[in-house]
């Protein structure tokens, strides 16, 4: 794939960090996008991270990045952001905020930067996989580069 394929790839190229692009077959009827990606890529589900959008304290939004092998703890996300409460964002709002379709939301190249928290388990791996901006496209990147490019913080947000 050419390096200009999605806003995520454009953003990472502009940031000057090392990353890999992995395409795989995606069944449009599949709902477990992250687990399907792990299977297609031949890597453990602890290394493939999903990007979720949450509403924080009813007025703002944030990005949470967690392994597909677990679930987001909304309580821990709120704690990490110094908020009282967090809940999953409505699908249509998440798509409007990010410019991506659910199942292909990348943490990179979103319409506008949002506060971002990644589960602390990301540092256990040399590289992890996140969505590249569409279903069937993942980006492999070092956790330190992901954290740096997104100005993200790490916290125990996965259960």
Backbone as a ProteinNet text record, in pm:
[ID]
protein_1_A
[PRIMARY]
XXXXXXXXXXXXXXXXXXXXXXXXXXXXXXXXXXXXXXXXXXXXXXXXXXXXXXXXXXXXXXXXXXXXXXXXXXXXXXXXXXXXXXXXXXXXXXXXXXXXXXXXXXXXXXXXXXXXXXXXXXXXXXXXXXXXXXXXXXXXXXXXXXXXXXXXXXXXXXX
[TERTIARY]
84.5	0	88.7	50.9	124.7	116.1	217.4	226.2	129.1	46.7	-47.7	-190.9	-212.4	-343.1	-453.4	-426.6	-529.5	-474.7	-561.8	-511.7	-414.4	-434.4	-343.6	-203.2	-194.1	-63.7	2.5	-75.7	-22.5	31.9	-43.4	-0.2	128.9	138.7	259.3	379.4	357	465.5	517.5	425	464	535.4	503.2	567.2	708.3	740.7	876	910.3	811.7	838.9	834.2	898.5	896.3	762.4	704.4	581.5	566.7	488.9	459.3	311	276.2	136.9	103.8	-4.2	-44.9	-190.2	-210	-345.4	-386.2	-515.2	-566.4	-711	-757.9	-897.3	-988.8	-1092.1	-1187.7	-1327.2	-1393.6	-1530.9	-1622.9	-1694.3	-1779.8	-1886.6	-1923.1	-2024.2	-1964.6	-1832.1	-1763.2	-1779.4	-1814.4	-1829.3	-1706.8	-1634.9	-1517.2	-1394.9	-1391.2	-1287.3	-1146.3	-1124.6	-991.2	-942.7	-1028	-989	-968.8	-1051.8	-1034.5	-901.1	-863.7	-734.8	-620	-626.2	-520.6	-504	-615.7	-610.4	-549.9	-594.3	-546.2	-397.5	-353	-213.2	-122.4	-183.1	-103.9	-31	-90.7	-29.8	-130.5	-80.2	-166.9	-257.4	-378.2	-472.6	-426.4	-327.4	-273.3	-189.5	-145.6	-63.5	-144.9	-271.8	-358.6	-449.2	-445.9	-519.4	-633.4	-747.8	-862.7	-869.6	-920.4	-933.7	-1080.5	-1109.3	-1246.9	-1260.8	-1378.9	-1406.2	-1505.2	-1471.7	-1557.1	-1600.3	-1715.1	-1762.2	-1723.8	-1659.2	-1607.4	-1680	-1732.1	-1806.9	-1913.2	-1974.2	-2088.7	-2063.2	-1942.3	-1920.9	-1800.8	-1706.2	-1586.5	-1569.6	-1474.1	-1448.1	-1300.8	-1273.9	-1136.8	-1121.8	-997.1	-963	-906.3	-953.9	-900.2	-850.3	-729	-669.2	-638.2	-706	-692.7	-672.9	-611.1	-594.4	-729.3	-736.8	-862.6	-895	-797.7	-820.3	-895.5	-911.4	-979.9	-1090.5	-1136.8	-1239.9	-1193.8	-1246.7	-1217.6	-1288.1	-1214.3	-1274.5	-1304.5	-1430.8	-1469.6	-1434.3	-1444.2	-1408.2	-1260.2	-1174.1	-1029.8	-993.7	-1066.6	-1043.1	-1074	-1185.7	-1221.1	-1112.2	-1064.5	-957.7	-833.6	-794.5	-674.7	-686.1	-808.7	-830.6	-866.6	-870.9	-907.8	-1053.1	-1136.3	-1278.1	-1361.8	-1487.1	-1578.8	-1639.8	-1660.2	-1735.7	-1695.5	-1700.8	-1678.8	-1778.9	-1824.9	-1913.8	-1878.8	-1916.8	-1887.8	-1962.7	-1895.3	-1952.4	-2047.8	-2151.1	-2242.9	-2164.2	-2197.1	-2126	-2120.5	-2232.5	-2234.6	-2148.3	-2148	-2063.2	-1916.5	-1882.3	-1743.8	-1695.7	-1781.5	-1742.9	-1728.5	-1816.4	-1808.6	-1683.4	-1652.4	-1535.8	-1404	-1396.5	-1269.5	-1252.7	-1363.9	-1356.4	-1339.3	-1349.5	-1335	-1464	-1476.6	-1589.9	-1555.5	-1653.4	-1631.8	-1579.8	-1481.2	-1413.6	-1288.1	-1273.4	-1155.5	-1106.3	-1149	-1105.5	-959.5	-877.8	-736	-712.2	-615.2	-581.9	-507.3	-456.2	-378.7	-464.1	-438.7	-503.8	-650.9	-693.1	-832.9	-857.9	-984.1	-1019.3	-961.8	-964.2	-901.5	-846.7	-736.8	-676.8	-767.1	-777.1	-851.6	-755.1	-783.1	-699.5	-698.7	-581	-567	-499.2	-559.4	-502.8	-489.2	-371.1	-347.7	-320.8	-374.6	-352.7	-203.1	-163.5	-21.8	44.6	-33.3	26.4	95.1	73.4	137.1	289.3	344.1	490.3	553.1	471.1	522.8	574.3	547.5	579.3	670.8	755.2	839.4	754.1	651.2	556.3	416.7	318.7	178.2	107.8	-14.6	-93.4	-216	-243.3	-364.5	-423.9	-548.1	-612.9	-540	-534.2	-472.1	-569.9	-696.3	-792.9	-902.2	-899	-1009.1	-1002.5	-1116.2	-1120.9	-1030.2	-952.6	-860.6	-725.5	-695.1	-566.5	-518.9	-406.5	-349.6	-210.1	-173.8	-41.8	33.3	156	244.1	340.9	348.3	427.1	482.1	595.3	651.1	562.3	532.8	447.9	500.6	632.1	687.4	656.7	659.9	628.3	480.2	394.2	250.3	223.3	281.7	261.5	311.1	427.7	486.8	404.1	369.3	296	159.9	94.2	-39.8	-38.5	78.4	87.1	-4.2	-0.5	-88.5	-25.6	-109.7	-61.7	-98	-24.6	-56.9	-120.3	-209	-278.1	-340	-373.6	-437.4	-586.8	-620.5	-760.1	-831	-765	-823.5	-853.2	-964.5	-998.1	-1014.7
-118.5	0	124.3	223.7	349.2	417.4	488.6	551.8	668.3	699.8	809.3	762.2	635.7	573.9	624.9	655.3	701.5	820.3	897.1	1007	957.8	834.9	779.5	762.7	708.1	686.3	819.1	913.1	1047.1	1111.4	1100.8	1160.3	1096.4	964.8	897.2	926	932.6	966.9	1106.8	1199.9	1336.2	1344.4	1252.7	1252.6	1194.6	1127	1075.2	955.8	879	761.1	634.5	529.8	401	332.1	275.5	198	105.8	1	-92.3	-89.3	-119.9	-123.5	-267	-319	-457.1	-459.8	-512.5	-529.2	-674.6	-697.6	-832.9	-835.7	-956.1	-973.4	-940.5	-864	-825.9	-865.5	-945.2	-985.3	-873.5	-805.8	-694.3	-733.1	-860.5	-904.7	-929.4	-935.1	-963	-846.8	-876.4	-771.6	-762.7	-870.6	-868.8	-827.6	-701.3	-652.1	-678.4	-650.7	-664.5	-807.5	-899	-1040	-1095	-1051.5	-1093.5	-1042.5	-920.4	-864.6	-946.3	-980.7	-1060	-1194	-1259.5	-1387.5	-1370.8	-1269.4	-1246.9	-1211	-1137.6	-1094.7	-1200.8	-1301.7	-1407.9	-1364.7	-1273.1	-1225.8	-1243.2	-1244.2	-1258.8	-1139.1	-1161.6	-1051.1	-948.2	-982.3	-884.4	-777.4	-805.2	-710.7	-624.2	-658.4	-581.2	-496	-366.2	-272.2	-208.3	-192.6	-126.9	16.7	102.6	244.5	274.5	322.2	350.6	498.1	551.3	691.5	694.7	772.2	783	927.4	942.3	1072.7	1083.5	1193.2	1211.7	1328.2	1302.9	1404	1473.8	1398.4	1438.1	1551.7	1608	1723.7	1712.6	1628	1617.5	1473.1	1454	1321.1	1286.8	1157.7	1109.7	979.4	946.5	822.1	726.2	601.6	495.2	384.1	338	234	115.1	3	-115.3	-240.2	-344	-469.2	-529.9	-593.2	-654.9	-776.8	-824.2	-938.9	-899	-770.4	-723.2	-625.2	-559.5	-456.9	-329.8	-219.5	-90.5	-79.9	-38.3	-3.6	145.2	178.6	320.2	391	320.6	378.1	415.5	324.7	352.7	460.2	464.9	571.8	707.3	716.3	842.5	881.1	784.5	812.2	865.5	799.2	839.4	981	1023.3	1157.2	1260.3	1217.6	1309.7	1351.7	1262.8	1292.7	1213.8	1251.9	1180.7	1058.9	1069.7	964.6	957.2	835.6	815.4	711.2	728.1	630	620.7	509.4	492.4	597.6	649.5	751.3	685.9	755.9	709.9	687.7	580.6	542.7	657.7	721.2	829	947.5	977.1	1086.2	1047.9	923.1	876.8	887.6	847.8	856	1000.6	1088.6	1230.1	1294.9	1262.4	1321.1	1279.7	1152	1098.3	1102.5	1098.7	1089.8	947.1	850.3	709.1	633.7	515.7	427.2	333.5	306.6	214.2	81.6	26.8	-93.3	-58.3	69.5	118	249.5	282	407.6	395.3	479.7	483.9	592.4	572.6	680.1	794.1	768.2	866.9	932.1	1058.2	1125.2	1154.6	1164.2	1197.8	1343.9	1379.6	1516.2	1620.8	1590.2	1681.3	1597.6	1642.8	1565.2	1561.9	1445.2	1427.3	1373.3	1400.4	1338.8	1187.5	1126.8	985.4	910.3	796.1	707.8	569.1	509.9	374.6	283.3	162.9	69	45.6	42.6	33.5	-95.7	-197.2	-321.7	-305	-193.6	-171.4	-179.5	-140.7	-136.7	-275.4	-378.4	-515.1	-567	-493.5	-540.8	-441.6	-496	-409.5	-328.2	-393.3	-325.1	-374.5	-288.8	-325.5	-287.4	-332.9	-306.2	-224.2	-121.2	-40	-21.1	19.9	38.9	144.5	116.7	210.5	306.4	301.3	396.4	336.7	207.3	137.7	-9	-74	-216.2	-292.1	-384.5	-461.9	-396.3	-294.9	-225.3	-192.1	-248.5	-219.2	-161.2	-81.3	-20.7	-86.4	-127.2	-182	-70.9	-43.8	68.9	40.1	96.9	85	165	109.6	181.8	321.4	336.5	468.9	570.2	525.8	616.6	652.1	554	580.1	683.6	662.3	753.4	893.7	900.9	1029.7	1105.4	1037.5	1103.3	1154.2	1076.7	1112.8	1196.5	1221.6	1286	1213.8	1080.6	996.7	970.1	927.4	879.4	732.3	659.8	519.7	507	408.5	382.6	243	183.5	52.4	64.6	75.6	101.3	-20	-134.3	-255	-357.3	-428.4	-538.6	-666.5
0	0	0	-74.3	-78.1	57.4	94.2	224.9	242.9	148.1	163.8	172.1	208.1	197.6	287.8	412.2	505.7	583.6	648.6	732.3	840.4	889.7	990.8	933.9	815	751.9	718	671.1	641.7	769.7	879.8	1006.4	1056.7	1048.2	1095.5	1006.9	877.8	786.3	819.4	842.9	879.2	1012.7	1103.6	1236.1	1230.4	1121.5	1103.8	1191	1232.9	1315.2	1229.4	1277.5	1209.3	1235.2	1132.2	1147.6	1028.1	1047.5	940.2	909	786	743.2	704.6	761.9	737.2	690.1	569.8	517.4	532.5	555.4	567.7	523.1	492.8	451.5	567.8	541.2	643.9	598.6	681	652.2	701	611.9	651.7	754.7	760.8	856.9	995.6	1003.8	1130.7	1227	1352.3	1453.8	1545.3	1565.9	1651.4	1572.3	1531.9	1441	1493.7	1621.5	1678.8	1683.8	1728.7	1733.6	1593.3	1500.1	1360.7	1306.8	1344.2	1301.4	1359.6	1487.7	1551.2	1479.7	1449.9	1378.2	1239.9	1167.3	1030.4	1029	1130.7	1136.5	1197.9	1260	1320.3	1446.4	1521.5	1647	1761	1881.7	1997.2	2015.2	2067.2	2085.7	2188.9	2270.7	2365.8	2295.9	2172	2094.8	2000.3	1982.4	1893.7	1982.1	1959.2	2043.2	1965.2	2032.1	1970	2019.3	1933.1	1962.9	1987.9	2108.2	2149.1	2182.9	2161.5	2193.1	2309.1	2410.4	2528.7	2549.1	2612	2656.8	2804.1	2838.1	2973.5	3038.9	3158.6	3234.7	3150	3060.2	2977.7	2879.1	2877.8	2790.5	2697.3	2729.6	2646.1	2599.4	2511.8	2456.8	2471.6	2474.2	2487	2410.3	2380.4	2312.3	2416.1	2411.8	2495.8	2403.8	2427.8	2344	2434.8	2408.5	2494.2	2410.1	2468	2392.8	2357.6	2241.3	2200.1	2285.4	2362.5	2450.4	2576.7	2600.2	2720	2686.6	2791	2774.6	2843.6	2798.5	2859.3	2993.9	3096.4	3224.8	3221.7	3209.9	3204.2	3334.2	3445.1	3574.8	3577.2	3530.5	3529.7	3427.1	3315.9	3218	3281.2	3351.9	3419.1	3518.7	3597.3	3694.5	3621.5	3512.1	3437.5	3382.5	3353.7	3297.3	3404.2	3530.8	3637.8	3629.8	3578.8	3560.3	3661.1	3671.8	3761	3693.4	3562	3493.7	3346.5	3293.1	3149.3	3101.2	2978.8	2917.6	2770.3	2709.5	2568	2487.9	2389.2	2301.4	2201.8	2164.6	2061	1931.8	1861.2	1738.3	1637.8	1612.7	1512.6	1555.7	1684.1	1733.4	1720.4	1755.2	1742.6	1598	1503.8	1363	1318.2	1364.5	1328.3	1388.8	1513.6	1580.6	1516.2	1476.5	1428.5	1277.3	1204.8	1059.5	1010.9	1101.4	1067.9	1096.8	1034.8	1057.8	1173.1	1260.5	1371.3	1316.8	1384.4	1337.7	1260.5	1228.3	1157	1214.7	1337	1398.6	1439.1	1383.1	1416.3	1520	1608.5	1700.4	1630.7	1510.8	1435.7	1327.3	1299	1187.6	1207.9	1333.5	1359.8	1325.3	1308.9	1269.1	1363.9	1494	1590.2	1704.1	1763.1	1871.3	1994.8	2055.4	2179.2	2284.7	2412.5	2516.9	2494.9	2506.8	2475.5	2589.4	2624.4	2726	2664.2	2679.3	2629.7	2748.5	2740.5	2849.4	2868.9	2995.4	3029.6	2981.4	2945.3	2896.8	2761.6	2695.9	2565.6	2576	2691	2705.4	2718.2	2725.5	2735	2601.3	2493.8	2359.3	2287.5	2198.4	2114.9	2019.6	1963.5	1875.1	1907.7	1879.3	1891.7	1761.5	1747.8	1627.9	1665.1	1586.1	1600.7	1461.1	1456.8	1327.7	1244.9	1115.8	1023	958.3	1001.7	950	864.9	849.9	783.9	823.8	812.5	844.3	748.4	803	719.2	701.5	781.7	772.2	913.2	953	1084.3	1069	1167.8	1175.4	1289.6	1262.7	1365.3	1405.2	1534.1	1582	1721.7	1753.2	1888.2	1984	2101.6	2197.1	2230.9	2244.4	2277	2167.4	2041.7	1930.9	1930.7	1957.8	1965	2074.7	2190.9	2304	2268.9	2207.8	2172.8	2068.8	1959.8	1851.4	1899.6	1987.7	2033.4	2161	2217.5	2349.5	2448.3	2440.5	2521.7	2658.2	2748.5	2878.2	2889	2971.8	2995.2	3133.3	3144	3270	3262.4	3376.2	3376.9	3346.4	3217	3178.3	3119	3118.1	3060.2	3168.5	3152.8	3244.5	3165.3
[MASK]
+++++++++++++++++++++++++++++++++++++++++++++++++++++++++++++++++++++++++++++++++++++++++++++++++++++++++++++++++++++++++++++++++++++++++++++++++++++++++++++++

